[in-house]
């Protein structure tokens, strides 16, 4: 792979005034984060009350230890809300890794620049082969993923890769770009952007991003706004659980950001994800691991507070957990995932980004969903409203 010279312009500090990022930064989350630790049973009753649009303050109550004592009640309410809004369907997708080259130093990531790992960047022809392999396995939605290396994974290279992928729905998870670049990617056939803020706490963000342009918190925060302005149809956000010790404040911040995007870019579909850290090169250990019970509470609270937002669950989680979580509001899942370039058609030549926990094939994941009473959806259609009784 030949590196493509590019001129890297400086990235501005701050966020545009007329953006969801600015709306998020201006929001007062103190009441919600306070209730997330101090809510009483009465606060939880109020947040669970049916027939009302829930607020971020309600979300705080649903994330509290008091709500954690009522997990079965939360799960039933989340299931009811999810089936009413999205039906009994789960959309399946696969990540397609283009490159694990990276010039950023991020303490938690297997691709971090200082890690001595086998590096590989696929050619557009190799990307096409990977995409055909995924298509043969049933996928019609592919997420293109790459490390942060603007000369190797250049703008032109990404446009070529998007054009090489012959599936109806393509999303992108790479370093963040400007509006002009996102517009080029949309014109090439990309319709979705995935951006993990990683952590919404500025001090933690600075502590784990030691080198590289990813250190610019605000530039990353406003990336979904730039993508929406460029014409992206779907926007997905995420925070990585285990970086910041207070998982409740991270969930509140993620929900606030998603809410701001829904209001500002109301024509776009918005989804959220909160993956838990998995073992990777570099050996980073979670500051405060999130338990399965806490994670269930997170999923239920998000579904109740954000009824129109998709929730994504990756193969970082175990098969048993994923099989149970589909009933708690999850609307999208990856399946049969490989987190290294060439992992589907030509594996073994590059280091993965992290260890996958659910190693089942796409067909096995789809079969598990059917056994649970859910339909696996391979195309980019999900969420028809239903009026059938909810069980």
C-alpha positions in Angstrom: 0.0 0.0 0.0 1.5 3.3 -1.1 1.1 6.2 1.3 -0.8 9.2 -0.1 0.7 12.6 0.9 -1.9 15.0 2.3 -1.8 18.4 3.8 -3.2 18.3 7.3 -4.9 21.6 8.2 -5.2 22.6 11.8 -8.4 21.6 13.5 -10.2 24.5 15.3 -10.8 24.5 19.0 -14.4 24.7 20.2 -17.6 23.7 18.4 -19.8 25.7 16.1 -22.6 27.6 17.8 -25.3 26.2 15.6 -24.6 22.5 16.3 -25.8 19.6 18.5 -22.3 19.6 20.0 -22.9 23.2 21.3 -26.3 22.3 22.5 -24.9 19.3 24.4 -22.1 21.4 26.0 -24.6 24.1 27.1 -26.9 21.5 28.7 -27.1 21.3 32.5 -26.7 17.7 33.4 -26.1 18.2 37.1 -29.6 17.2 38.2 -29.5 14.0 36.1 -26.0 13.0 37.3 -27.0 13.8 40.9 -30.1 11.6 40.7 -28.1 8.8 39.2 -26.6 8.2 42.6 -29.1 9.7 45.0 -32.6 8.9 43.5 -35.2 7.6 46.0 -37.8 4.9 45.3 -40.3 7.7 44.7 -38.0 9.2 42.0 -37.8 5.8 40.3 -41.6 5.4 40.5 -41.9 8.8 38.7 -39.4 7.9 36.0 -41.1 4.5 35.4 -44.6 6.0 35.2 -46.2 5.2 31.8 -47.8 7.7 29.5 -45.2 10.4 29.6 -42.1 11.5 27.7 -39.1 10.9 29.9 -36.4 13.5 30.5 -32.7 13.2 31.2 -33.5 13.6 34.9 -35.7 10.5 34.6 -32.8 8.8 33.0 -30.7 9.7 36.0 -33.2 8.1 38.3 -33.4 4.9 36.2 -29.6 4.6 36.4 -29.5 4.9 40.2 -28.8 2.2 42.8 -32.5 2.4 43.8 -33.6 1.5 40.3 -31.0 -1.2 40.2 -33.0 -3.0 42.9 -35.9 -3.1 40.5 -34.2 -4.6 37.5 -37.0 -7.0 36.5 -39.4 -4.0 36.4 -37.0 -2.0 34.3 -36.5 -4.9 31.9 -40.3 -5.4 31.4 -40.8 -1.7 30.7 -37.9 -1.6 28.3 -39.1 -4.6 26.4 -42.6 -3.1 26.1 -41.2 0.2 24.8 -38.8 -1.5 22.4 -41.4 -3.8 20.8 -43.9 -1.0 20.5 -41.4 1.2 18.7 -39.2 -1.2 16.7 -41.1 -4.5 16.6 -39.5 -7.8 17.2 -36.6 -7.3 14.9 -32.8 -6.9 15.3 -30.7 -5.5 12.5 -27.4 -7.3 11.8 -24.2 -5.8 10.4 -20.5 -6.6 10.2 -17.4 -4.4 10.7 -15.0 -4.5 7.8 -11.5 -3.4 8.9 -9.6 -1.5 6.3 -6.4 -0.8 8.2 -4.9 -1.1 11.6 -2.2 1.6 10.9 -2.5 4.4 13.4 -0.4 7.5 14.4 -2.5 8.2 17.5 -1.5 7.0 21.0 -4.6 5.9 22.9 -3.9 3.9 26.0 -6.8 1.6 25.7 -6.7 0.7 22.0 -4.9 -2.3 20.4 -4.1 -0.2 17.3 -2.3 2.5 19.3 0.8 3.8 17.6 3.2 2.5 20.2 2.0 -1.1 20.2 4.3 -3.6 18.4 1.7 -5.4 16.3 1.4 -6.8 12.8 0.0 -3.9 10.7 -1.9 -4.2 7.4 -3.8 -1.9 5.1 -6.1 -3.5 2.5 -6.1 -2.4 -1.1 -9.5 -1.4 -2.5 -9.5 -4.7 -4.4 -8.9 -6.6 -1.2 -11.7 -4.5 0.4 -14.0 -5.6 -2.4 -13.2 -9.3 -1.7 -13.9 -8.8 2.0 -17.2 -7.2 1.2 -18.2 -10.0 -1.2 -17.4 -12.5 1.5 -19.7 -10.7 4.0 -22.4 -10.4 1.3 -22.2 -14.2 0.8 -22.8 -14.6 4.5 -26.0 -12.6 4.3 -24.9 -9.1 5.2 -26.4 -6.1 3.5 -25.0 -3.5 6.0 -21.2 -3.1 6.5 -19.3 -0.8 8.8 -15.9 0.3 7.4 -13.4 0.7 10.3 -9.8 1.9 10.3 -7.1 3.3 12.5 -6.2 7.0 12.5 -3.5 7.5 9.8 -4.5 10.3 7.4 -1.7 9.5 4.9 -2.3 5.8 4.7 -6.1 5.9 5.3 -6.5 9.0 3.3 -9.6 10.8 2.0 -9.1 9.4 -1.5 -8.4 5.9 -0.2 -11.7 5.9 1.8 -13.7 7.1 -1.2 -12.2 4.2 -3.2 -13.0 1.8 -0.5 -16.6 2.9 -0.2 -17.0 2.6 -4.0 -15.5 -0.9 -3.8 -18.1 -2.2 -1.3 -21.0 -3.8 -3.1 -23.7 -3.7 -0.4 -26.7 -1.5 0.0 -25.8 0.1 3.3 -22.4 1.4 4.2 -21.3 3.2 7.4 -17.9 4.6 8.4 -15.9 4.5 11.6 -12.5 6.1 11.1 -10.8 9.3 12.2 -13.2 12.2 12.0 -13.2 14.5 9.0 -14.5 17.9 7.8 -17.8 18.5 6.0 -16.2 18.5 2.5 -14.7 15.0 3.1 -17.9 13.6 4.5 -19.8 15.0 1.5 -17.4 13.2 -0.9 -18.0 10.0 1.1 -21.8 10.4 0.8 -21.5 10.9 -2.9 -19.4 7.7 -3.1 -22.2 5.8 -1.4 -21.6 6.0 2.4 -24.8 6.8 4.4 -23.8 6.5 8.0 -21.2 7.6 10.5 -20.1 6.0 13.8 -18.1 8.1 16.2 -17.2 7.0 19.7 -16.4 9.9 21.9 -14.8 7.2 24.0 -15.4 9.2 27.2 -17.3 12.4 27.7 -15.2 13.5 30.7 -12.6 15.9 29.5 -9.9 15.1 32.0 -10.2 11.4 31.4 -10.3 12.0 27.6 -7.0 13.9 27.9 -5.5 11.2 30.1 -6.1 8.3 27.6 -5.4 10.2 24.4 -1.8 11.0 24.7 -0.8 11.8 21.1 -2.4 12.5 17.8 -5.2 14.7 16.4 -7.7 12.6 18.3 -6.7 14.6 21.4 -9.0 17.4 20.1 -12.1 16.6 22.2 -14.3 19.3 20.5 -13.4 18.4 16.9 -14.4 14.8 17.6 -17.6 15.8 19.5 -18.9 17.9 16.5 -18.1 15.2 13.9 -21.7 13.9 13.8 -22.9 17.5 13.1 -20.5 17.7 10.2 -21.6 14.3 8.8 -25.3 15.3 9.1 -24.6 18.6 7.3 -22.8 16.6 4.5 -25.9 14.4 4.1 -25.2 11.3 6.2 -28.5 9.6 7.0 -27.5 7.7 10.1 -25.5 8.9 13.1 -24.2 6.6 15.8 -22.5 7.6 19.0 -20.7 5.7 21.7 -18.7 5.8 24.9 -16.3 3.1 26.0 -17.3 1.7 29.4 -14.2 1.3 31.6 -12.3 4.4 30.8 -14.0 6.7 33.3 -14.8 5.4 36.8 -18.4 6.9 36.9 -20.3 4.9 34.3 -23.6 6.6 35.3 -22.3 10.1 34.3 -21.1 8.7 31.0 -24.5 7.3 30.1 -26.2 10.6 31.0 -23.8 12.5 28.8 -24.2 10.0 25.9 -28.0 10.3 26.1 -27.8 14.1 26.2 -25.6 14.1 23.1 -28.0 11.8 21.3 -31.0 13.9 22.3 -29.3 17.0 21.0 -28.6 15.3 17.7 -32.2 14.2 17.4 -33.4 17.8 17.9 -30.9 19.4 15.6 -30.8 16.8 12.9 -34.3 15.4 13.1 -34.2 13.9 9.6 -31.3 11.6 10.7 -31.6 8.2 12.5 -29.6 8.2 15.7 -28.2 5.2 17.5 -26.1 4.7 20.6 -23.6 2.1 21.9 -21.8 1.6 25.1 -19.3 -1.3 24.6 -17.3 -2.6 27.5 -13.5 -2.8 27.3 -12.1 -6.1 26.1 -8.5 -7.4 26.2 -6.3 -5.9 23.5 -2.6 -5.2 22.7 -1.2 -2.8 25.2 -2.9 -4.5 28.2 -5.1 -1.6 29.3 -7.3 -2.5 32.3 -10.7 -0.9 32.9 -10.6 1.7 35.6 -13.9 0.4 36.9 -15.4 -2.6 35.1 -19.2 -2.5 34.6 -20.9 -5.7 35.7 -23.5 -7.6 33.7 -26.3 -6.4 36.1 -25.2 -2.8 35.7 -25.0 -3.2 31.9 -28.6 -4.5 31.8 -29.7 -1.5 33.8 -27.9 0.8 31.3 -29.6 -0.8 28.3 -33.1 -0.6 30.0 -32.6 3.0 31.1 -31.5 4.1 27.7 -34.4 2.4 25.9 -36.9 4.0 28.3 -35.3 7.5 28.1 -34.6 7.4 24.3 -37.5 5.4 22.8 -36.7 6.4 19.2 -33.0 5.8 19.3 -31.3 2.6 18.1 -29.2 0.7 20.6 -26.2 -1.3 19.2 -24.6 -4.3 20.9 -21.3 -5.7 19.6 -19.5 -9.0 19.7 -17.5 -7.7 22.6 -20.3 -9.3 24.7 -20.8 -13.0 25.4 -23.3 -15.1 23.4 -25.5 -15.6 26.5 -25.6 -11.9 27.3 -26.4 -10.9 23.8 -29.1 -13.5 23.5 -30.8 -12.1 26.6 -30.2 -8.4 25.7 -32.2 -8.5 22.5 -35.3 -8.4 24.6 -34.1 -5.3 26.5 -34.2 -2.7 23.7 -31.2 -3.7 21.5 -32.0 -3.0 17.9 -28.7 -3.6 16.1 -26.0 -6.3 16.5 -22.7 -7.1 14.8 -22.3 -10.8 14.1 -19.4 -13.1 13.0 -17.1 -10.1 13.5 -13.3 -10.0 12.8 -11.5 -6.9 14.1 -8.4 -7.1 12.0 -7.9 -6.1 8.3 -8.5 -9.1 6.0 -10.1 -11.1 8.8 -12.9 -12.6 6.7 -11.3 -13.6 3.4 -7.6 -13.6 4.3 -7.2 -13.9 8.1 -4.0 -14.2 10.2 -1.9 -11.4 8.7 -2.7 -8.5 11.1 -3.4 -7.9 14.8 -7.1 -7.4 15.8 -8.2 -4.3 17.6 -9.6 -6.3 20.5 -10.7 -9.8 21.4 -14.2 -10.8 20.3 -16.3 -12.6 22.9 -19.2 -13.8 20.7 -17.5 -15.9 18.1 -20.6 -17.5 16.6 -21.2 -17.3 12.9 -23.8 -14.9 11.4 -26.1 -17.8 10.8 -25.8 -18.9 14.4 -26.6 -15.5 15.7 -29.6 -15.2 13.4 -30.8 -18.6 14.6 -30.5 -17.5 18.2 -32.5 -14.4 17.5 -35.3 -16.5 15.9 -35.4 -18.8 18.9 -35.9 -15.8 21.1 -38.9 -14.7 18.9 -37.0 -12.0 17.0 -36.4 -11.6 13.3 -32.9 -10.9 12.1 -32.9 -8.1 9.6 -30.1 -8.0 7.0 -31.2 -5.0 5.0 -31.4 -1.4 6.1 -35.0 -1.5 7.1 -36.0 -1.7 10.8 -38.5 -0.2 13.2 -42.0 -0.4 11.7 -44.4 0.6 14.4 -46.7 -2.2 15.6 -49.9 -2.3 17.5 -50.0 -6.0 18.4 -50.3 -6.8 22.1 -46.9 -6.8 23.8 -45.9 -9.8 25.8 
